[in-house]
Structure formats: structure tokens, C-alpha cells
């Protein structure tokens, strides 16, 4: 099928065409940039939800239970599970496990695991591109599921409109989340498995660390208790997401879209320049200049400065 | 203490001075680049061992059991545990757990966990810098312990002289390792927990996927069975490392050092150029050019190309 036909099919709701285009983006097939340019004007109408938290917090179950609540409203939902360790652990940490059967057979739900494939584009860039494809294919809600806070994942999660940080009572996660500065990126805290011990202590710790409402028009992240495996508290989580979505408003969502677009283009340019910079010739030059360091005449940062002077 | 004094103390074997310098590098304190330039000529005498594998493969235990085997030879050992999820999981996946007491009280052993701290330098760059400090502080062997194969970790592990990939029999790790292309980076395969079921099957799968010895002077990764928790097979692992070290020889080690140095300088320059590139003024320009995309006139890759033209 010609690429134009594939794009048309995807825009028309053909999920097989969508899957093929996603693979092209993941594989950095020739022409994927052209695909992105062609579909971009069809993007920008989706609500992006980022869900992050440590292994074992129950993120996948939470997502499985959240999706139907959007489906009830007639919204089409895309789920992107991004696990940087996936090619290695076989997705053991996230995403590749069997999803709820009802989701897998629902035409209005699209689920995909994304993993770092060696050096073919950073995971965050690929994830954003795949999300744009989902937007163009009329998925109203896109849920990003990530583990941990590696740089790639911070990049992914920070491009979401609403960010939920999932912690559990037992493991001291709440305290760690506070230490790791996650208070700043979380729009909603989900205390999952809250039927287990020490839930109140965890809520206390989170409350204590949260900024207090001070009368200004500022969002104070709510703490939602859930037991996703029992489908408990999911309505409260959904309500919290809706509230944050409303708080952002159209202007807030548009601002986030612009930020995403700006970052996207910056990364494209950086990647292009990086490829140009290390031409065979310049790499060869650098290899010679290294002698000065090996002879103990200059340090690495000094030589870097020298080389940069030459680039101007 | 003046920075010169701190460097002198570190070179003289003062581990508190070393710790302080490491913190400066991690925190990107003003002056850390100067520290790196000053100490570089004291580096290059260590043997770097990379140990990677999925969560639960027993990497930390393996390292704990490996260290004493180097210590018996009078070698000083540094261990750097790099967990990209650490700030979030509190190091639950790796490294922050309690180490063997005998290691903690041994002056010849230095253990440090490194985690991504937001955007303060990439984890791989920071890890390399800390490793250089350990080299300057006369640690003969530096062991890198990482989880998964995110890009940052591939960067870390590929700078090691010898790379051991640790898998366990049960979880299909061996097959996943093959799929993930780890055959290419592994110098040694460690099948840990090999007293558990299906060990022979895993060894078979690995053997099948490995290149066969073809008479050329090529390294064929051995598969070593261990039960680290029982201290079984550790001598074989050590022997395999020694054999690979010997196979590399001085010329092989020097080649790897040069490659590391070249990559190190490339990353320094890239980071500097990136900061220069997105000056407030240019970011402002970009923000205006984005309008063309939002109006549907150009795609993101097209505008990136336009902007790059302007940079020349």
C-alpha cells in the first residue's frame, strides 16, 4: 500500500494501518518523517494522561480499570506502555502482560508497548511520535504508562496533560516520591493497594509534603485511595482526572501542546546536528586531538573547549 | 578544604575526599570540570567490569561475591551501582540494599549508588566521571552494576572493558537476552540461580545463539553457571573475567580507553552546544515559527529543516 493510502486508512479509523505506521516510526523507516509531517495537522485533539510509579505499584491494573470509565463516555482510548527495560526483561516490569480481555476485544481501545530499541531514536521521541499517530487516528484519550524516573521517562511523562503518580502504602514509596521531587510533577497522587497496612500514614506523609491551598488559583494535587484490583476508588480517580482536565481548560491544554511541539522540534534539530557534527572527518580529527590528553597536556573539558572554538 | 588539597588527598587514598569530589561531580558543582581536567592524567590504570541483567537476576549478590576474589589478589575494588529508577523506587531494584558487611568495612572497597538526578547531566556521563575519580584514587577494578537496557545503561555498560550479562533459568531471560541483541555486547554470560529448574535448557538456548569458535582470533563468550547466594561457581566467573582481560591485553584495554575518552569529549561538546543552541532568543524564534505548523502550513520535520538552514 502506498504511504498516502496508509495514512488515509489510518485517518479513517483502520487500526491495522495505524499499527503499520507505528512500526515504521519505531523502526525509523525511510519516510517516517514525511508521515509525521503529513499527519501533524490532524493531531491536537486528544487528552494525554501520564501514569507513573515504581514496579509493583499496580499501574497496569489501574490503567485497565481506568480505560472503561473513559469508554463509558464514548471516548476512544489509546494506551502506550513505555518500559525502558522491556527489551531485556521481556516487559516483565510493565505492559507486556496480558491485558483485560474486554479491552483487547474493544475496537475503541488501542494498546501498544514501546521499548528502547538500541539507539534508534530516543524512547521519549518515539513515544511522542506514536502518540501523535494515535491523536490523528482519533483516540480521544492517550494514556502513557511508565516506570521509574529515568530521563527518558521524565521526558515522556512531562509531556502529558495530567500526570498521576502511583504509590503504595508499604514500601516507603510515598516518602521516596517526596524525596525524588515527584511532588512537583504530580497532578494527582494515587495511593493504590490502599487496603493494605499503613495507608493512612502514607496519606499523612503526602499531605504534609503537599503545598497547601492558599487561595490562589493553583492546583493542589489530590490524593486518591484506590484498590485497582478490586475496582475500588476508580471513580474517584476518574473524577480527579476530569477535575484536572477542567482546571487546565482549553488554554492550558493548548499551552501544553505548544510546549510539546517546541520540545519535539528542538529534539529533531539536536539529533540532526549531532549526526552532522560527528562526520567521519571530524571524528578522525578528534581522535588525533585526544593525543594531547593522553600525553597529559590538556584535560577533556579543556580539549572540548578548544574543539568548540574551531567549530565557530 | 581547597579543591587542590581535596584532589591531593584523594590521590593519596583519602576516601572521604573521594566521596566529596564524587558529590561535586554528581551535583554539577561549579568547578567539577576543572577537577576532571586535573585528575585525568592519573586515570587509565583500572580494569572496568560491567555487570547487567534484569531485576531479580541476582546482580548485587554476584557482585558481593565477586569483590572478595579481586581483594584476595590485593586489588582495590570500586563498585558503582547505576539504577535509573532509583530516585523513585528508593533503589529497590538495585544497589541500595545492604551490602555484605565484610565489604562495607574493607578500606580497599568503595561502593556507591548513582541515580539520575533530574536533568543534571546524563547518568552515563556522570557515571563515567565518577569512574575516572575512582581510577585516579587507585581502584584497580571498577565494577558497574546496571539494570535493564535503557539507552543510558547501554552507554554505561558499553564503556566497560568486560561485560557480563546475568540471566536466570526460569523467566525466559536467556531467550529475551538473545532477542534484545545482548549476545553482541556480552563478553560473558552468567546463568545465576542455576540450581533452579530449566538451567540446562537456558544454557542450550544461549549456546545455540552464540557464534561458534571458527579458528579466528575471536572471543566466544563463555556461559558460566553460578549460584551466587551459595557462593557457587564464582571462581569460574572470576576465571572467565581474567581470561577476557587477558584476551583484550594492554592494547585492547588502551583501545577501549581511547574510545571512552572520545565518547566522553563528544558528549561534553554536544551538551555545551545544546545549551548554546537554545538561547532565550532562539527559543523565542522557534516559538514563533511554530505558528506555521499550528496553521497547518508546515510539518515539524519541515520546520526543523528550515531552522537548521538558518543556523548555518
Contacts between the chains, C-beta under 8 A, distances in Angstrom:
chain1	res1	chain2	res2	distance
A	33	B	301	4.1
A	34	B	301	7.5
A	36	B	299	6.3
A	36	B	300	6.2
A	36	B	301	6.0
A	37	B	298	7.5
A	37	B	299	2.4
A	37	B	300	6.6
A	37	B	301	5.1
A	37	B	302	5.5
A	38	B	299	6.7
A	40	B	293	6.4
A	40	B	299	4.9
A	40	B	300	5.9
A	41	B	296	4.0
A	41	B	299	7.9
A	52	B	88	7.9
A	53	B	88	7.7
A	54	B	85	6.8
A	54	B	88	5.4
A	54	B	89	4.1
A	54	B	90	8.0
A	54	B	92	6.6
A	55	B	55	7.1
A	55	B	85	7.5
A	55	B	89	6.7
A	55	B	92	7.4
A	55	B	93	6.9
A	84	B	84	6.8
A	84	B	148	6.0
A	84	B	149	7.7
A	84	B	150	3.6
A	84	B	151	7.8
A	85	B	54	6.8
A	85	B	55	7.5
A	85	B	147	6.5
A	85	B	148	3.0
A	85	B	149	6.7
A	85	B	150	6.7
A	87	B	149	5.7
A	87	B	176	7.5
A	87	B	179	7.2
A	87	B	180	3.9
A	87	B	181	7.7
A	88	B	52	8.0
A	88	B	53	7.7
A	88	B	54	5.4
A	88	B	148	5.1
A	88	B	149	4.6
A	88	B	176	6.4
A	88	B	177	7.1
A	88	B	180	5.3
A	88	B	182	7.1
A	89	B	54	4.1
A	89	B	55	6.7
A	89	B	148	6.6
A	89	B	173	7.8
A	89	B	176	7.0
A	90	B	54	7.9
A	90	B	171	7.4
A	90	B	172	6.0
A	90	B	173	7.4
A	90	B	175	7.9
A	90	B	176	4.1
A	90	B	179	7.9
A	92	B	54	6.6
A	92	B	55	7.4
A	92	B	171	6.7
A	93	B	55	6.9
A	116	B	149	6.6
A	116	B	150	5.7
A	116	B	151	5.7
A	118	B	154	7.3
A	118	B	181	6.6
A	119	B	151	6.7
A	119	B	154	7.6
A	122	B	151	6.5
A	123	B	150	7.5
A	123	B	151	7.2
A	147	B	85	6.5
A	148	B	84	6.0
A	148	B	85	3.0
A	148	B	88	5.1
A	148	B	89	6.5
A	149	B	84	7.6
A	149	B	85	6.7
A	149	B	87	5.6
A	149	B	88	4.5
A	149	B	116	6.7
A	150	B	84	3.6
A	150	B	85	6.7
A	150	B	116	5.7
A	150	B	123	7.5
A	150	B	150	5.5
A	150	B	152	6.5
A	151	B	84	7.8
A	151	B	116	5.6
A	151	B	119	6.7
A	151	B	122	6.5
A	151	B	123	7.2
A	151	B	152	6.8
A	152	B	150	6.4
A	152	B	151	6.8
A	152	B	152	7.8
A	154	B	118	7.3
A	154	B	119	7.6
A	171	B	90	7.4
A	171	B	92	6.8
A	172	B	90	6.0
A	173	B	89	7.8
A	173	B	90	7.4
A	175	B	90	7.8
A	176	B	87	7.5
A	176	B	88	6.4
A	176	B	89	6.9
A	176	B	90	4.0
A	177	B	88	7.1
A	179	B	87	7.2
A	179	B	90	7.9
A	180	B	87	3.9
A	180	B	88	5.3
A	181	B	87	7.7
A	181	B	118	6.7
A	182	B	88	7.1
A	258	B	287	7.5
A	258	B	290	6.3
A	258	B	294	7.7
A	261	B	290	5.5
A	261	B	293	6.4
A	261	B	294	7.7
A	261	B	300	6.8
A	262	B	283	7.5
A	262	B	286	5.9
A	262	B	287	6.1
A	262	B	290	6.1
A	264	B	300	5.7
A	265	B	286	6.4
A	265	B	290	7.3
A	265	B	300	5.4
A	265	B	303	6.1
A	265	B	304	5.2
A	265	B	307	7.3
A	266	B	278	6.3
A	266	B	286	7.1
A	268	B	300	6.5
A	268	B	301	6.2
A	268	B	304	4.1
A	269	B	277	7.5
A	269	B	304	5.0
A	269	B	307	6.0
A	269	B	308	5.9
A	270	B	274	6.0
A	270	B	277	7.2
A	272	B	304	6.8
A	272	B	308	6.2
A	273	B	273	7.2
A	273	B	277	7.4
A	273	B	308	7.2
A	273	B	311	7.7
A	274	B	270	5.9
A	277	B	269	7.5
A	277	B	270	7.2
A	277	B	273	7.4
A	278	B	266	6.3
A	283	B	262	7.5
A	286	B	262	5.9
A	286	B	265	6.4
A	286	B	266	7.1
A	287	B	258	7.5
A	287	B	262	6.1
A	290	B	258	6.3
A	290	B	261	5.5
A	290	B	262	6.0
A	290	B	265	7.3
A	293	B	40	6.4
A	293	B	261	6.4
A	294	B	258	7.6
A	294	B	261	7.6
A	296	B	40	8.0
A	296	B	41	4.0
A	298	B	37	7.5
A	299	B	36	6.3
A	299	B	37	2.4
A	299	B	38	6.7
A	299	B	40	4.9
A	299	B	41	7.9
A	300	B	36	6.2
A	300	B	37	6.6
A	300	B	40	5.9
A	300	B	261	6.8
A	300	B	264	5.7
A	300	B	265	5.4
A	300	B	268	6.5
A	301	B	33	4.1
A	301	B	34	7.5
A	301	B	36	6.0
A	301	B	37	5.1
A	301	B	268	6.2
A	302	B	37	5.5
A	303	B	265	6.1
A	304	B	265	5.2
A	304	B	268	4.1
A	304	B	269	5.0
A	304	B	272	6.8
A	307	B	265	7.3
A	307	B	269	6.0
A	308	B	269	5.9
A	308	B	272	6.1
A	308	B	273	7.1
A	311	B	273	7.7
